[in-house]
Amino acid sequence: MIEKNRRAVYILPNLFTTANVLAGFYSILSAHNSKFLLSAWVIMLAVLFDNLDGKVARLTHTESQFGVEYDSLSDLISFGVAPAFLVYTFVLKDFGRLGIIASFLFMLTGALRLARFNTQTTHRDSFIGLPIPGGAAVVASLVLIFIRYGISSHKYSVAFLIIVYVMAFLMISTVKYRSLKSVSTRKRISIRTFALIILLSSLLIFKPYIFIPAVSISYMISGPLEYLLKLLKIVKRGSKIWEKKRY
């Protein structure tokens, strides 16, 4: 009886992973039928499922190598193939072969990013390179903004092309990104922090077309921004040392 219960609990994280890959598949179908808004929202739903499967596995102590591999394959579909197909059908097809190369590079670098992550044996508070769900969220966010506010994607097609290439580079770069999955719900927080969480949650519910893109794009920028700030600190420190040696 105990063994059966353990098996029943073990299914939970894999169900969320299955929901993740189902969302990715449905996003592709929606984009193929020119339902771009639905396709973008389903990718965002896949991001939610991707975060839940890991948390459920840790909470129920049902982590396994099978779950890791299954999650990685699901992520490639939901955050590699689906957003690449969405951005191509939405705007990049205007560029012909250049658009195909851009969308393919996004998918390819996403796969490389997942492979590199799977070979890392140590748990860290940061990721090396932009996580593939982050890149997918940016693509979906841009589509959400353009459709919600009636902005012509064809006028900004070059910007889309550049952003896709930049994200492809960031995913295989050595730029570090903070891990949002390491945030624990068991830690004590101040009242101000709790109030901020409530405020952000309210914005997510009542202003999703503003808040979700803002968070996604901010996360993409955060890695290079922190990298530049570290470089500036190193340069300032070096200049101070030079000045001391000079005098």
NORJO-V224110 format. One record per pair of residues at least 12 apart in sequence whose C-alpha atoms are under 10 Angstrom apart, sorted by sequence separation. I is the first residue (numbers start at 1). J is the second residue. If there is no record, write none. Layout:
i;j
I;J
I;J
This chain:
i;j
26;38
27;39
28;40
30;42
87;99
88;100
116;128
117;129
26;39
27;40
54;67
88;101
116;129
25;39
27;41
28;42
53;67
54;68
88;102
89;103
117;131
24;39
27;42
28;43
85;100
87;102
88;103
113;128
23;39
24;40
26;42
27;43
84;100
87;103
88;104
113;129
25;42
26;43
27;44
54;71
86;103
113;130
114;131
143;160
23;41
24;42
25;43
27;45
53;71
84;102
85;103
113;131
114;132
142;160
23;42
24;43
27;46
84;103
85;104
87;106
110;129
113;132
22;42
23;43
24;44
83;103
84;104
110;130
112;132
23;44
24;45
50;71
84;105
85;106
110;131
111;132
139;160
20;42
21;43
23;45
24;46
50;72
81;103
84;106
85;107
110;132
20;43
23;46
24;47
80;103
81;104
83;106
84;107
109;132
110;133
20;44
22;46
23;47
50;74
80;104
83;107
84;108
139;163
20;45
21;46
50;75
80;105
81;106
82;107
107;132
110;135
138;163
139;164
19;45
20;46
23;49
80;106
81;107
84;110
106;132
110;136
138;164
19;46
20;47
79;106
80;107
81;108
18;46
20;48
21;49
46;74
47;75
50;78
79;107
80;108
135;163
139;167
17;46
19;48
20;49
21;50
46;75
50;79
80;109
81;110
106;135
107;136
135;164
138;167
16;46
19;49
20;50
77;107
80;110
81;111
106;136
18;49
19;50
20;51
47;78
76;107
79;110
80;111
135;166
136;167
16;48
17;49
18;50
20;52
46;78
47;79
76;108
79;111
135;167
16;49
17;50
20;53
45;78
46;79
77;110
134;167
135;168
15;49
16;50
17;51
19;53
44;78
76;110
77;111
80;114
16;51
17;52
18;53
43;78
44;79
75;110
76;111
132;167
135;170
13;49
16;52
17;53
42;78
43;79
75;111
76;112
131;167
132;168
135;171
13;50
16;53
17;54
76;113
130;167
134;171
15;53
16;54
73;111
76;114
129;167
130;168
132;170
13;52
14;53
43;82
72;111
75;114
129;168
130;169
131;170
132;171
180;219
12;52
13;53
14;54
16;56
42;82
43;83
129;169
130;170
131;171
132;172
12;53
13;54
16;57
73;114
129;170
130;171
131;172
178;219
13;55
14;56
40;82
72;114
128;170
129;171
130;172
177;219
13;56
14;57
39;82
40;83
43;86
72;115
128;171
129;172
130;173
177;220
12;56
13;57
39;83
128;172
129;173
130;174
177;221
178;222
12;57
13;58
72;117
128;173
129;174
130;175
131;176
177;222
178;223
10;56
11;57
13;59
40;86
72;118
128;174
129;175
130;176
131;177
176;222
177;223
9;56
10;57
13;60
39;86
40;87
127;174
128;175
129;176
130;177
131;178
175;222
176;223
177;224
9;57
12;60
14;62
127;175
128;176
129;177
130;178
131;179
175;223
176;224
178;226
13;62
14;63
21;70
25;74
28;77
37;86
69;118
87;136
126;175
127;176
128;177
171;220
174;223
175;224
177;226
10;60
12;62
13;63
17;67
21;71
24;74
27;77
28;78
36;86
68;118
83;133
86;136
126;176
127;177
128;178
170;220
174;224
175;225
176;226
177;227
9;60
10;61
11;62
17;68
20;71
23;74
24;75
27;78
31;82
35;86
36;87
125;176
126;177
127;178
128;179
170;221
175;226
176;227
9;61
10;62
14;66
18;70
21;73
22;74
24;76
25;77
26;78
30;82
31;83
34;86
79;131
80;132
83;135
84;136
87;139
91;143
125;177
126;178
127;179
175;227
9;62
10;63
14;67
17;70
18;71
21;74
24;77
25;78
28;81
29;82
32;85
36;89
79;132
80;133
83;136
86;139
87;140
90;143
125;178
126;179
127;180
167;220
170;223
174;227
6;60
10;64
13;67
14;68
17;71
20;74
21;75
23;77
24;78
27;81
28;82
31;85
32;86
36;90
78;132
79;133
82;136
83;137
86;140
124;178
125;179
126;180
166;220
170;224
6;61
7;62
16;71
17;72
19;74
20;75
21;76
22;77
23;78
24;79
27;82
28;83
31;86
34;89
35;90
78;133
79;134
80;135
81;136
83;138
84;139
87;142
113;168
124;179
125;180
126;181
6;62
11;67
14;70
17;73
18;74
21;77
22;78
24;80
25;81
26;82
27;83
28;84
29;85
30;86
31;87
33;89
34;90
76;132
79;135
80;136
83;139
87;143
116;172
125;181
126;182
10;67
14;71
17;74
20;77
21;78
24;81
25;82
28;85
29;86
31;88
32;89
75;132
76;133
79;136
83;140
86;143
110;167
113;170
114;171
125;182
13;71
17;75
20;78
21;79
24;82
27;85
28;86
31;89
32;90
75;133
78;136
79;137
82;140
99;157
102;160
103;161
106;164
109;167
110;168
113;171
114;172
124;182
125;183
20;79
23;82
24;83
27;86
31;90
102;161
105;164
106;165
109;168
110;169
112;171
113;172
123;182
79;139
94;154
102;162
105;165
106;166
108;168
109;169
110;170
111;171
112;172
113;173
149;209
21;82
28;89
75;136
79;140
91;152
92;153
99;160
102;163
103;164
106;167
107;168
109;170
110;171
111;172
148;209
91;153
92;154
95;157
99;161
102;164
103;165
105;167
106;168
109;171
110;172
147;209
148;210
90;153
91;154
94;157
95;158
98;161
102;165
105;168
106;169
108;171
109;172
146;209
90;154
91;155
93;157
94;158
101;165
102;166
104;168
105;169
108;172
109;173
144;208
145;209
91;156
92;157
99;164
103;168
106;171
144;209
145;210
91;157
92;158
95;161
102;168
144;210
90;157
91;158
141;208
142;209
145;212
92;160
141;209
144;212
145;213
91;160
92;161
141;210
144;213
91;161
141;211
143;213
141;212
142;213
88;160
92;164
140;212
141;213
142;214
87;160
88;161
140;213
141;214
87;161
138;212
139;213
141;215
142;216
137;212
138;213
141;216
142;217
137;213
138;214
140;216
141;217
87;164
138;215
139;216
137;215
138;216
139;217
137;216
138;217
84;164
136;216
137;217
138;218
134;215
135;216
138;219
51;133
134;216
135;217
137;219
138;220
50;133
133;216
134;217
137;220
135;219
47;132
48;133
134;219
135;220
47;133
134;220
46;133
47;134
44;133
47;136
130;219
131;220
43;133
46;136
47;137
130;220
46;137
129;220
130;221
44;136
45;137
130;222
43;136
44;137
130;223
43;137
44;138
129;223
130;224
44;139
128;223
129;224
40;136
41;137
43;139
44;140
127;223
40;137
43;140
44;141
126;223
40;138
42;140
43;141
40;139
41;140
40;140
41;141
39;140
40;141
38;140
40;142
41;143
37;140
40;143
41;144
36;140
37;141
39;143
40;144
38;143
39;144
37;143
38;144
36;143
37;144
36;144
37;145
37;146
37;147
36;147
37;148
55;181
54;181
55;182
51;180
52;181
55;184
51;181
44;212
